[in-house]
């Protein structure tokens, strides 16, 4: 296990939780899930570009994206994962009984990643992966649904 990886994962979890809570507040005043997504996506783009510039990685990223096959794959993933994922998560946050309930359901992505990884990339599904995924989802459910 990498301490840096764990710290980044913790930061991502805190960021997701804070973003979800702030979105719920914003949408409580009548903003639609699509409108909230249209605000979050450019905000994320600005943050990513700023990070790429600060770390000196922008040039490498632009060079990499000049490869048509790679660009197409990333563009497709962006539409499916980023746009639809954020839009549907905003909808879930605005319509679920609480942000905790929506967050718990959105944390099911590892469960779907196992069969998708198998069918799309021929990744082996191990008992360890299944048990880890299930324990993470059950743990999150126990932590959040008890407060919902």
LOTORKOL-103774 format. One record per residue: x, y, z of N, C-alpha, C in turn; residue number from 1; residue in one letter. Coordinates in steps of 0.02 Angstrom, whole numbers. Layout:
BEGIN
<r n_X="X" n_Y="Y" n_Z="Z" ca_X="X" ca_Y="Y" ca_Z="Z" c_X="X" c_Y="Y" c_Z="Z" nr="NUM" rest="a"/>
...
// end
This chain:
BEGIN
<r n_X="42" n_Y="-60" n_Z="0" ca_X="0" ca_Y="0" ca_Z="0" c_X="44" c_Y="62" c_Z="0" nr="1" rest="x"/>
<r n_X="21" n_Y="112" n_Z="-35" ca_X="58" ca_Y="175" ca_Z="-40" c_X="25" c_Y="228" c_Z="5" nr="2" rest="x"/>
<r n_X="63" n_Y="257" n_Z="49" ca_X="37" ca_Y="309" ca_Z="93" c_X="12" c_Y="369" c_Z="52" nr="3" rest="x"/>
<r n_X="50" n_Y="387" n_Z="1" ca_X="30" ca_Y="443" ca_Z="-42" c_X="-37" c_Y="427" c_Z="-76" nr="4" rest="x"/>
<r n_X="-43" n_Y="366" n_Z="-102" ca_X="-105" ca_Y="346" ca_Z="-134" c_X="-164" c_Y="348" c_Z="-86" nr="5" rest="x"/>
<r n_X="-154" n_Y="324" n_Z="-25" ca_X="-207" ca_Y="326" ca_Z="25" c_X="-226" c_Y="398" c_Z="42" nr="6" rest="x"/>
<r n_X="-177" n_Y="442" n_Z="47" ca_X="-192" ca_Y="512" ca_Z="63" c_X="-231" c_Y="545" c_Z="6" nr="7" rest="x"/>
<r n_X="-212" n_Y="530" n_Z="-55" ca_X="-249" ca_Y="558" ca_Z="-112" c_X="-320" c_Y="529" c_Z="-114" nr="8" rest="x"/>
<r n_X="-328" n_Y="465" n_Z="-99" ca_X="-395" ca_Y="435" ca_Z="-97" c_X="-438" c_Y="467" c_Z="-43" nr="9" rest="x"/>
<r n_X="-408" n_Y="480" n_Z="15" ca_X="-444" ca_Y="513" ca_Z="69" c_X="-464" c_Y="584" c_Z="48" nr="10" rest="x"/>
<r n_X="-418" n_Y="620" n_Z="16" ca_X="-434" ca_Y="686" ca_Z="-10" c_X="-490" c_Y="685" c_Z="-61" nr="11" rest="x"/>
<r n_X="-489" n_Y="634" n_Z="-104" ca_X="-543" ca_Y="627" ca_Z="-154" c_X="-610" c_Y="615" c_Z="-120" nr="12" rest="x"/>
<r n_X="-609" n_Y="572" n_Z="-69" ca_X="-672" ca_Y="557" ca_Z="-34" c_X="-699" c_Y="619" c_Z="1" nr="13" rest="x"/>
<r n_X="-655" n_Y="658" n_Z="32" ca_X="-677" ca_Y="720" ca_Z="65" c_X="-703" c_Y="769" c_Z="13" nr="14" rest="x"/>
<r n_X="-668" n_Y="774" n_Z="-43" ca_X="-691" ca_Y="819" ca_Z="-97" c_X="-759" c_Y="799" c_Z="-125" nr="15" rest="x"/>
<r n_X="-769" n_Y="733" n_Z="-135" ca_X="-834" ca_Y="709" ca_Z="-160" c_X="-889" c_Y="724" c_Z="-109" nr="16" rest="x"/>
<r n_X="-876" n_Y="712" n_Z="-46" ca_X="-926" ca_Y="724" ca_Z="5" c_X="-943" c_Y="798" c_Z="9" nr="17" rest="x"/>
<r n_X="-892" n_Y="840" n_Z="10" ca_X="-904" ca_Y="913" ca_Z="14" c_X="-941" c_Y="937" c_Z="-48" nr="18" rest="x"/>
<r n_X="-921" n_Y="913" n_Z="-106" ca_X="-955" ca_Y="933" ca_Z="-168" c_X="-1028" c_Y="911" c_Z="-168" nr="19" rest="x"/>
<r n_X="-1041" n_Y="851" n_Z="-144" ca_X="-1110" ca_Y="827" ca_Z="-140" c_X="-1153" c_Y="868" c_Z="-93" nr="20" rest="x"/>
<r n_X="-1125" n_Y="885" n_Z="-36" ca_X="-1163" ca_Y="925" ca_Z="12" c_X="-1175" c_Y="996" c_Z="-15" nr="21" rest="x"/>
<r n_X="-1125" n_Y="1026" n_Z="-46" ca_X="-1134" ca_Y="1093" ca_Z="-74" c_X="-1183" c_Y="1092" c_Z="-132" nr="22" rest="x"/>
<r n_X="-1182" n_Y="1039" n_Z="-172" ca_X="-1229" ca_Y="1033" ca_Z="-227" c_X="-1300" c_Y="1028" c_Z="-202" nr="23" rest="x"/>
<r n_X="-1310" n_Y="989" n_Z="-149" ca_X="-1377" ca_Y="981" ca_Z="-121" c_X="-1405" c_Y="1049" c_Z="-98" nr="24" rest="x"/>
<r n_X="-1362" n_Y="1088" n_Z="-66" ca_X="-1383" ca_Y="1155" ca_Z="-44" c_X="-1401" c_Y="1198" c_Z="-104" nr="25" rest="x"/>
<r n_X="-1359" n_Y="1197" n_Z="-156" ca_X="-1373" ca_Y="1237" ca_Z="-215" c_X="-1436" c_Y="1215" c_Z="-251" nr="26" rest="x"/>
<r n_X="-1448" n_Y="1150" n_Z="-255" ca_X="-1507" ca_Y="1125" ca_Z="-290" c_X="-1571" c_Y="1132" c_Z="-248" nr="27" rest="x"/>
<r n_X="-1563" n_Y="1144" n_Z="-183" ca_X="-1622" ca_Y="1152" ca_Z="-141" c_X="-1661" c_Y="1216" c_Z="-159" nr="28" rest="x"/>
<r n_X="-1626" n_Y="1264" n_Z="-190" ca_X="-1659" ca_Y="1326" ca_Z="-210" c_X="-1688" c_Y="1322" c_Z="-280" nr="29" rest="x"/>
<r n_X="-1695" n_Y="1262" n_Z="-307" ca_X="-1728" ca_Y="1254" ca_Z="-371" c_X="-1683" c_Y="1242" c_Z="-431" nr="30" rest="x"/>
<r n_X="-1618" n_Y="1240" n_Z="-421" ca_X="-1573" ca_Y="1226" ca_Z="-477" c_X="-1579" c_Y="1153" c_Z="-497" nr="31" rest="x"/>
<r n_X="-1582" n_Y="1139" n_Z="-562" ca_X="-1588" ca_Y="1070" ca_Z="-584" c_X="-1521" c_Y="1034" c_Z="-581" nr="32" rest="x"/>
<r n_X="-1525" n_Y="968" n_Z="-584" ca_X="-1464" ca_Y="927" ca_Z="-583" c_X="-1420" c_Y="943" c_Z="-644" nr="33" rest="x"/>
<r n_X="-1451" n_Y="954" n_Z="-701" ca_X="-1412" ca_Y="971" ca_Z="-761" c_X="-1377" c_Y="1037" c_Z="-753" nr="34" rest="x"/>
<r n_X="-1412" n_Y="1087" n_Z="-726" ca_X="-1380" ca_Y="1152" ca_Z="-714" c_X="-1322" c_Y="1146" c_Z="-665" nr="35" rest="x"/>
<r n_X="-1331" n_Y="1106" n_Z="-612" ca_X="-1277" ca_Y="1097" ca_Z="-564" c_X="-1217" c_Y="1063" c_Z="-597" nr="36" rest="x"/>
<r n_X="-1231" n_Y="1015" n_Z="-641" ca_X="-1177" ca_Y="982" ca_Z="-677" c_X="-1140" c_Y="1030" c_Z="-723" nr="37" rest="x"/>
<r n_X="-1177" n_Y="1074" n_Z="-755" ca_X="-1147" ca_Y="1122" ca_Z="-801" c_X="-1104" c_Y="1173" c_Z="-764" nr="38" rest="x"/>
<r n_X="-1114" n_Y="1181" n_Z="-700" ca_X="-1071" ca_Y="1224" ca_Z="-660" c_X="-1011" c_Y="1185" c_Z="-635" nr="39" rest="x"/>
<r n_X="-1022" n_Y="1122" n_Z="-614" ca_X="-967" ca_Y="1082" ca_Z="-585" c_X="-915" c_Y="1063" c_Z="-637" nr="40" rest="x"/>
<r n_X="-936" n_Y="1047" n_Z="-698" ca_X="-889" ca_Y="1023" ca_Z="-749" c_X="-837" c_Y="1077" c_Z="-768" nr="41" rest="x"/>
<r n_X="-857" n_Y="1137" n_Z="-785" ca_X="-805" ca_Y="1188" ca_Z="-800" c_X="-763" c_Y="1205" c_Z="-739" nr="42" rest="x"/>
<r n_X="-793" n_Y="1203" n_Z="-680" ca_X="-754" ca_Y="1215" ca_Z="-619" c_X="-699" c_Y="1162" c_Z="-612" nr="43" rest="x"/>
<r n_X="-716" n_Y="1100" n_Z="-625" ca_X="-667" ca_Y="1047" ca_Z="-622" c_X="-613" c_Y="1055" c_Z="-675" nr="44" rest="x"/>
<r n_X="-633" n_Y="1077" n_Z="-735" ca_X="-584" ca_Y="1088" ca_Z="-788" c_X="-533" c_Y="1141" c_Z="-769" nr="45" rest="x"/>
<r n_X="-557" n_Y="1195" n_Z="-740" ca_X="-512" ca_Y="1248" ca_Z="-718" c_X="-463" c_Y="1221" c_Z="-666" nr="46" rest="x"/>
<r n_X="-487" n_Y="1182" n_Z="-619" ca_X="-444" ca_Y="1154" ca_Z="-568" c_X="-392" c_Y="1106" c_Z="-597" nr="47" rest="x"/>
<r n_X="-413" n_Y="1064" n_Z="-644" ca_X="-367" ca_Y="1016" ca_Z="-674" c_X="-313" c_Y="1051" c_Z="-715" nr="48" rest="x"/>
<r n_X="-333" n_Y="1101" n_Z="-754" ca_X="-284" ca_Y="1138" ca_Z="-794" c_X="-235" c_Y="1174" c_Z="-748" nr="49" rest="x"/>
<r n_X="-261" n_Y="1205" n_Z="-695" ca_X="-216" ca_Y="1239" ca_Z="-648" c_X="-167" c_Y="1190" c_Z="-617" nr="50" rest="x"/>
<r n_X="-190" n_Y="1131" n_Z="-598" ca_X="-145" ca_Y="1081" ca_Z="-570" c_X="-93" c_Y="1058" c_Z="-621" nr="51" rest="x"/>
<r n_X="-115" n_Y="1047" n_Z="-683" ca_X="-69" ca_Y="1027" ca_Z="-736" c_X="-15" c_Y="1080" c_Z="-748" nr="52" rest="x"/>
<r n_X="-35" n_Y="1143" n_Z="-748" ca_X="13" ca_Y="1198" ca_Z="-757" c_X="61" c_Y="1200" c_Z="-698" nr="53" rest="x"/>
<r n_X="34" n_Y="1194" n_Z="-637" ca_X="75" ca_Y="1200" ca_Z="-577" c_X="126" c_Y="1143" c_Z="-572" nr="54" rest="x"/>
<r n_X="108" n_Y="1084" n_Z="-596" ca_X="153" ca_Y="1027" ca_Z="-591" c_X="195" c_Y="1017" c_Z="-654" nr="55" rest="x"/>
<r n_X="186" n_Y="1060" n_Z="-703" ca_X="224" ca_Y="1055" ca_Z="-765" c_X="202" c_Y="999" c_Z="-811" nr="56" rest="x"/>
<r n_X="142" n_Y="974" n_Z="-803" ca_X="119" ca_Y="917" ca_Z="-843" c_X="74" c_Y="935" c_Z="-901" nr="57" rest="x"/>
<r n_X="59" n_Y="999" n_Z="-911" ca_X="12" ca_Y="1018" ca_Z="-963" c_X="39" c_Y="1001" c_Z="-1032" nr="58" rest="x"/>
<r n_X="102" n_Y="1015" n_Z="-1045" ca_X="132" ca_Y="1001" ca_Z="-1111" c_X="128" c_Y="926" c_Z="-1127" nr="59" rest="x"/>
<r n_X="146" n_Y="884" n_Z="-1079" ca_X="143" ca_Y="812" ca_Z="-1091" c_X="72" c_Y="788" c_Z="-1104" nr="60" rest="x"/>
<r n_X="24" n_Y="817" n_Z="-1068" ca_X="-46" ca_Y="798" ca_Z="-1079" c_X="-69" c_Y="817" c_Z="-1149" nr="61" rest="x"/>
<r n_X="-53" n_Y="877" n_Z="-1170" ca_X="-73" ca_Y="899" ca_Z="-1237" c_X="-40" c_Y="854" c_Z="-1290" nr="62" rest="x"/>
<r n_X="24" n_Y="837" n_Z="-1280" ca_X="59" ca_Y="793" ca_Z="-1328" c_X="26" c_Y="724" c_Z="-1331" nr="63" rest="x"/>
<r n_X="9" n_Y="698" n_Z="-1274" ca_X="-23" ca_Y="632" ca_Z="-1270" c_X="-90" c_Y="632" c_Z="-1305" nr="64" rest="x"/>
<r n_X="-128" n_Y="685" n_Z="-1296" ca_X="-195" ca_Y="688" ca_Z="-1326" c_X="-195" c_Y="698" c_Z="-1401" nr="65" rest="x"/>
<r n_X="-137" n_Y="708" n_Z="-1430" ca_X="-132" ca_Y="714" ca_Z="-1503" c_X="-137" c_Y="646" c_Z="-1537" nr="66" rest="x"/>
<r n_X="-134" n_Y="593" n_Z="-1497" ca_X="-142" ca_Y="525" ca_Z="-1524" c_X="-217" c_Y="512" c_Z="-1532" nr="67" rest="x"/>
<r n_X="-242" n_Y="506" n_Z="-1594" ca_X="-315" ca_Y="502" ca_Z="-1605" c_X="-350" c_Y="446" c_Z="-1568" nr="68" rest="x"/>
<r n_X="-320" n_Y="388" n_Z="-1565" ca_X="-353" ca_Y="331" ca_Z="-1532" c_X="-359" c_Y="344" c_Z="-1457" nr="69" rest="x"/>
<r n_X="-306" n_Y="370" n_Z="-1428" ca_X="-307" ca_Y="385" ca_Z="-1356" c_X="-356" c_Y="442" c_Z="-1341" nr="70" rest="x"/>
<r n_X="-356" n_Y="493" n_Z="-1383" ca_X="-402" ca_Y="549" ca_Z="-1374" c_X="-475" c_Y="524" c_Z="-1377" nr="71" rest="x"/>
<r n_X="-490" n_Y="481" n_Z="-1425" ca_X="-558" ca_Y="454" ca_Z="-1432" c_X="-578" c_Y="415" c_Z="-1370" nr="72" rest="x"/>
<r n_X="-533" n_Y="375" n_Z="-1343" ca_X="-548" ca_Y="336" ca_Z="-1283" c_X="-562" c_Y="381" c_Z="-1224" nr="73" rest="x"/>
<r n_X="-520" n_Y="432" n_Z="-1216" ca_X="-530" ca_Y="478" ca_Z="-1159" c_X="-593" c_Y="520" c_Z="-1169" nr="74" rest="x"/>
<r n_X="-606" n_Y="541" n_Z="-1230" ca_X="-667" ca_Y="580" ca_Z="-1243" c_X="-729" c_Y="538" c_Z="-1228" nr="75" rest="x"/>
<r n_X="-728" n_Y="475" n_Z="-1249" ca_X="-785" ca_Y="431" ca_Z="-1234" c_X="-794" c_Y="421" c_Z="-1159" nr="76" rest="x"/>
<r n_X="-739" n_Y="410" n_Z="-1125" ca_X="-742" ca_Y="401" ca_Z="-1052" c_X="-768" c_Y="465" c_Z="-1018" nr="77" rest="x"/>
<r n_X="-750" n_Y="522" n_Z="-1047" ca_X="-773" ca_Y="586" ca_Z="-1019" c_X="-848" c_Y="594" c_Z="-1026" nr="78" rest="x"/>
<r n_X="-874" n_Y="575" n_Z="-1083" ca_X="-947" ca_Y="582" ca_Z="-1093" c_X="-984" c_Y="533" c_Z="-1047" nr="79" rest="x"/>
<r n_X="-961" n_Y="471" n_Z="-1046" ca_X="-996" ca_Y="421" ca_Z="-1006" c_X="-986" c_Y="432" c_Z="-932" nr="80" rest="x"/>
<r n_X="-923" n_Y="436" n_Z="-911" ca_X="-908" ca_Y="440" ca_Z="-840" c_X="-917" c_Y="509" c_Z="-811" nr="81" rest="x"/>
<r n_X="-887" n_Y="558" n_Z="-843" ca_X="-888" ca_Y="624" ca_Z="-813" c_X="-955" c_Y="658" c_Z="-822" nr="82" rest="x"/>
<r n_X="-978" n_Y="665" n_Z="-884" ca_X="-1041" ca_Y="701" ca_Z="-894" c_X="-1100" c_Y="663" c_Z="-864" nr="83" rest="x"/>
<r n_X="-1112" n_Y="602" n_Z="-888" ca_X="-1170" ca_Y="565" ca_Z="-862" c_X="-1163" c_Y="548" c_Z="-789" nr="84" rest="x"/>
<r n_X="-1101" n_Y="531" n_Z="-768" ca_X="-1090" ca_Y="516" ca_Z="-697" c_X="-1105" c_Y="574" c_Z="-652" nr="85" rest="x"/>
<r n_X="-1080" n_Y="633" n_Z="-670" ca_X="-1093" ca_Y="692" ca_Z="-628" c_X="-1166" c_Y="712" c_Z="-632" nr="86" rest="x"/>
<r n_X="-1194" n_Y="712" n_Z="-692" ca_X="-1264" ca_Y="732" ca_Z="-699" c_X="-1309" c_Y="686" c_Z="-659" nr="87" rest="x"/>
<r n_X="-1300" n_Y="621" n_Z="-666" ca_X="-1343" ca_Y="575" ca_Z="-629" c_X="-1329" c_Y="578" c_Z="-553" nr="88" rest="x"/>
<r n_X="-1267" n_Y="591" n_Z="-534" ca_X="-1254" ca_Y="597" ca_Z="-462" c_X="-1288" c_Y="660" c_Z="-434" nr="89" rest="x"/>
<r n_X="-1288" n_Y="714" n_Z="-473" ca_X="-1323" ca_Y="775" ca_Z="-451" c_X="-1398" c_Y="761" c_Z="-444" nr="90" rest="x"/>
<r n_X="-1425" n_Y="723" n_Z="-491" ca_X="-1496" ca_Y="706" ca_Z="-487" c_X="-1510" c_Y="663" c_Z="-425" nr="91" rest="x"/>
<r n_X="-1466" n_Y="615" n_Z="-412" ca_X="-1474" ca_Y="573" ca_Z="-352" c_X="-1470" c_Y="614" c_Z="-289" nr="92" rest="x"/>
<r n_X="-1422" n_Y="660" n_Z="-286" ca_X="-1414" ca_Y="702" ca_Z="-226" c_X="-1476" c_Y="744" c_Z="-215" nr="93" rest="x"/>
<r n_X="-1505" n_Y="770" n_Z="-270" ca_X="-1563" ca_Y="814" ca_Z="-262" c_X="-1627" c_Y="777" c_Z="-246" nr="94" rest="x"/>
<r n_X="-1631" n_Y="712" n_Z="-262" ca_X="-1693" ca_Y="675" ca_Z="-251" c_X="-1690" c_Y="622" c_Z="-196" nr="95" rest="x"/>
<r n_X="-1632" n_Y="605" n_Z="-172" ca_X="-1627" ca_Y="555" ca_Z="-118" c_X="-1648" c_Y="587" c_Z="-52" nr="96" rest="x"/>
<r n_X="-1663" n_Y="545" n_Z="-4" ca_X="-1685" ca_Y="572" ca_Z="61" c_X="-1628" c_Y="610" c_Z="96" nr="97" rest="x"/>
<r n_X="-1566" n_Y="594" n_Z="80" ca_X="-1509" ca_Y="631" ca_Z="108" c_X="-1449" c_Y="622" c_Z="62" nr="98" rest="x"/>
<r n_X="-1400" n_Y="666" n_Z="71" ca_X="-1338" ca_Y="659" ca_Z="32" c_X="-1303" c_Y="594" c_Z="50" nr="99" rest="x"/>
<r n_X="-1309" n_Y="572" n_Z="113" ca_X="-1277" ca_Y="510" ca_Z="134" c_X="-1305" c_Y="450" c_Z="96" nr="100" rest="x"/>
<r n_X="-1371" n_Y="448" n_Z="87" ca_X="-1401" ca_Y="393" ca_Z="50" c_X="-1377" c_Y="394" c_Z="-23" nr="101" rest="x"/>
<r n_X="-1377" n_Y="452" n_Z="-54" ca_X="-1354" ca_Y="457" ca_Z="-123" c_X="-1281" c_Y="437" c_Z="-128" nr="102" rest="x"/>
<r n_X="-1240" n_Y="460" n_Z="-81" ca_X="-1168" ca_Y="444" ca_Z="-82" c_X="-1157" c_Y="369" c_Z="-75" nr="103" rest="x"/>
<r n_X="-1196" n_Y="337" n_Z="-33" ca_X="-1189" ca_Y="265" ca_Z="-24" c_X="-1205" c_Y="228" c_Z="-89" nr="104" rest="x"/>
<r n_X="-1258" n_Y="248" n_Z="-121" ca_X="-1276" ca_Y="215" ca_Z="-184" c_X="-1225" c_Y="229" c_Z="-238" nr="105" rest="x"/>
<r n_X="-1198" n_Y="290" n_Z="-240" ca_X="-1147" ca_Y="306" ca_Z="-290" c_X="-1081" c_Y="269" c_Z="-276" nr="106" rest="x"/>
<r n_X="-1071" n_Y="247" n_Z="-214" ca_X="-1011" ca_Y="210" ca_Z="-197" c_X="-1014" c_Y="138" c_Z="-222" nr="107" rest="x"/>
<r n_X="-1067" n_Y="120" n_Z="-257" ca_X="-1074" ca_Y="53" ca_Z="-284" c_X="-1032" c_Y="43" c_Z="-348" nr="108" rest="x"/>
<r n_X="-999" n_Y="95" n_Z="-371" ca_X="-961" ca_Y="89" ca_Z="-434" c_X="-909" c_Y="32" c_Z="-432" nr="109" rest="x"/>
<r n_X="-876" n_Y="17" n_Z="-375" ca_X="-830" ca_Y="-40" ca_Z="-377" c_X="-865" c_Y="-106" c_Z="-392" nr="110" rest="x"/>
<r n_X="-928" n_Y="-113" n_Z="-371" ca_X="-965" ca_Y="-174" ca_Z="-386" c_X="-974" c_Y="-181" c_Z="-461" nr="111" rest="x"/>
<r n_X="-989" n_Y="-126" n_Z="-494" ca_X="-998" ca_Y="-128" ca_Z="-567" c_X="-931" c_Y="-132" c_Z="-604" nr="112" rest="x"/>
<r n_X="-878" n_Y="-107" n_Z="-572" ca_X="-812" ca_Y="-108" ca_Z="-604" c_X="-785" c_Y="-180" c_Z="-612" nr="113" rest="x"/>
<r n_X="-803" n_Y="-224" n_Z="-566" ca_X="-779" ca_Y="-292" ca_Z="-571" c_X="-802" c_Y="-327" c_Z="-635" nr="114" rest="x"/>
<r n_X="-868" n_Y="-330" n_Z="-649" ca_X="-888" ca_Y="-363" ca_Z="-712" c_X="-868" c_Y="-323" c_Z="-773" nr="115" rest="x"/>
<r n_X="-870" n_Y="-257" n_Z="-770" ca_X="-850" ca_Y="-217" ca_Z="-828" c_X="-776" c_Y="-228" c_Z="-844" nr="116" rest="x"/>
<r n_X="-734" n_Y="-232" n_Z="-792" ca_X="-663" ca_Y="-245" ca_Z="-802" c_X="-652" c_Y="-313" c_Z="-835" nr="117" rest="x"/>
<r n_X="-693" n_Y="-361" n_Z="-815" ca_X="-688" ca_Y="-428" ca_Z="-844" c_X="-708" c_Y="-427" c_Z="-918" nr="118" rest="x"/>
<r n_X="-766" n_Y="-399" n_Z="-932" ca_X="-791" ca_Y="-401" ca_Z="-1001" c_X="-755" c_Y="-354" c_Z="-1049" nr="119" rest="x"/>
<r n_X="-733" n_Y="-296" n_Z="-1024" ca_X="-701" ca_Y="-248" ca_Z="-1069" c_X="-626" c_Y="-258" c_Z="-1074" nr="120" rest="x"/>
<r n_X="-593" n_Y="-277" n_Z="-1019" ca_X="-520" ca_Y="-282" ca_Z="-1018" c_X="-494" c_Y="-352" c_Z="-1002" nr="121" rest="x"/>
<r n_X="-539" n_Y="-400" n_Z="-995" ca_X="-520" ca_Y="-468" ca_Z="-978" c_X="-481" c_Y="-472" c_Z="-913" nr="122" rest="x"/>
<r n_X="-498" n_Y="-428" n_Z="-865" ca_X="-466" ca_Y="-429" ca_Z="-799" c_X="-495" c_Y="-486" c_Z="-758" nr="123" rest="x"/>
<r n_X="-452" n_Y="-521" n_Z="-723" ca_X="-474" ca_Y="-577" ca_Z="-682" c_X="-509" c_Y="-552" c_Z="-619" nr="124" rest="x"/>
<r n_X="-565" n_Y="-581" n_Z="-602" ca_X="-601" ca_Y="-563" ca_Z="-540" c_X="-579" c_Y="-613" c_Z="-486" nr="125" rest="x"/>
<r n_X="-545" n_Y="-587" n_Z="-437" ca_X="-520" ca_Y="-630" ca_Z="-383" c_X="-567" c_Y="-626" c_Z="-323" nr="126" rest="x"/>
<r n_X="-563" n_Y="-677" n_Z="-282" ca_X="-603" ca_Y="-677" ca_Z="-221" c_X="-584" c_Y="-617" c_Z="-177" nr="127" rest="x"/>
<r n_X="-520" n_Y="-600" n_Z="-176" ca_X="-496" ca_Y="-542" ca_Z="-138" c_X="-529" c_Y="-478" c_Z="-163" nr="128" rest="x"/>
<r n_X="-535" n_Y="-469" n_Z="-229" ca_X="-566" ca_Y="-409" ca_Z="-257" c_X="-640" c_Y="-407" c_Z="-239" nr="129" rest="x"/>
<r n_X="-674" n_Y="-463" n_Z="-243" ca_X="-745" ca_Y="-466" ca_Z="-226" c_X="-756" c_Y="-450" c_Z="-152" nr="130" rest="x"/>
<r n_X="-716" n_Y="-481" n_Z="-109" ca_X="-724" ca_Y="-470" ca_Z="-37" c_X="-706" c_Y="-398" c_Z="-18" nr="131" rest="x"/>
<r n_X="-655" n_Y="-371" n_Z="-49" ca_X="-636" ca_Y="-301" ca_Z="-35" c_X="-689" c_Y="-253" c_Z="-57" nr="132" rest="x"/>
<r n_X="-717" n_Y="-265" n_Z="-116" ca_X="-770" ca_Y="-222" ca_Z="-141" c_X="-832" c_Y="-225" c_Z="-97" nr="133" rest="x"/>
<r n_X="-852" n_Y="-285" n_Z="-81" ca_X="-912" ca_Y="-293" ca_Z="-39" c_X="-901" c_Y="-263" c_Z="31" nr="134" rest="x"/>
<r n_X="-843" n_Y="-273" n_Z="60" ca_X="-832" ca_Y="-245" ca_Z="127" c_X="-830" c_Y="-169" c_Z="125" nr="135" rest="x"/>
<r n_X="-803" n_Y="-140" n_Z="72" ca_X="-802" ca_Y="-67" ca_Z="67" c_X="-873" c_Y="-39" c_Z="61" nr="136" rest="x"/>
<r n_X="-913" n_Y="-70" n_Z="20" ca_X="-982" ca_Y="-46" ca_Z="10" c_X="-1023" c_Y="-56" c_Z="73" nr="137" rest="x"/>
<r n_X="-1017" n_Y="-114" n_Z="104" ca_X="-1055" ca_Y="-126" ca_Z="166" c_X="-1032" c_Y="-78" c_Z="221" nr="138" rest="x"/>
<r n_X="-967" n_Y="-67" n_Z="226" ca_X="-941" ca_Y="-21" ca_Z="276" c_X="-967" c_Y="50" c_Z="266" nr="139" rest="x"/>
<r n_X="-966" n_Y="72" n_Z="204" ca_X="-992" ca_Y="139" ca_Z="189" c_X="-1067" c_Y="143" c_Z="205" nr="140" rest="x"/>
<r n_X="-1103" n_Y="91" n_Z="187" ca_X="-1175" ca_Y="91" ca_Z="201" c_X="-1188" c_Y="95" c_Z="276" nr="141" rest="x"/>
<r n_X="-1150" n_Y="57" n_Z="315" ca_X="-1159" ca_Y="59" ca_Z="388" c_X="-1142" c_Y="127" c_Z="417" nr="142" rest="x"/>
<r n_X="-1091" n_Y="159" n_Z="389" ca_X="-1071" ca_Y="225" ca_Z="415" c_X="-1121" c_Y="279" c_Z="396" nr="143" rest="x"/>
<r n_X="-1147" n_Y="277" n_Z="336" ca_X="-1189" ca_Y="332" ca_Z="313" c_X="-1263" c_Y="321" c_Z="323" nr="144" rest="x"/>
<r n_X="-1288" n_Y="262" n_Z="313" ca_X="-1360" ca_Y="251" ca_Z="318" c_X="-1384" c_Y="255" c_Z="390" nr="145" rest="x"/>
<r n_X="-1341" n_Y="242" n_Z="437" ca_X="-1359" ca_Y="248" ca_Z="507" c_X="-1374" c_Y="320" c_Z="527" nr="146" rest="x"/>
<r n_X="-1348" n_Y="367" n_Z="487" ca_X="-1358" ca_Y="438" ca_Z="502" c_X="-1409" c_Y="470" c_Z="455" nr="147" rest="x"/>
<r n_X="-1434" n_Y="432" n_Z="407" ca_X="-1479" ca_Y="460" ca_Z="356" c_X="-1547" c_Y="475" c_Z="384" nr="148" rest="x"/>
// end
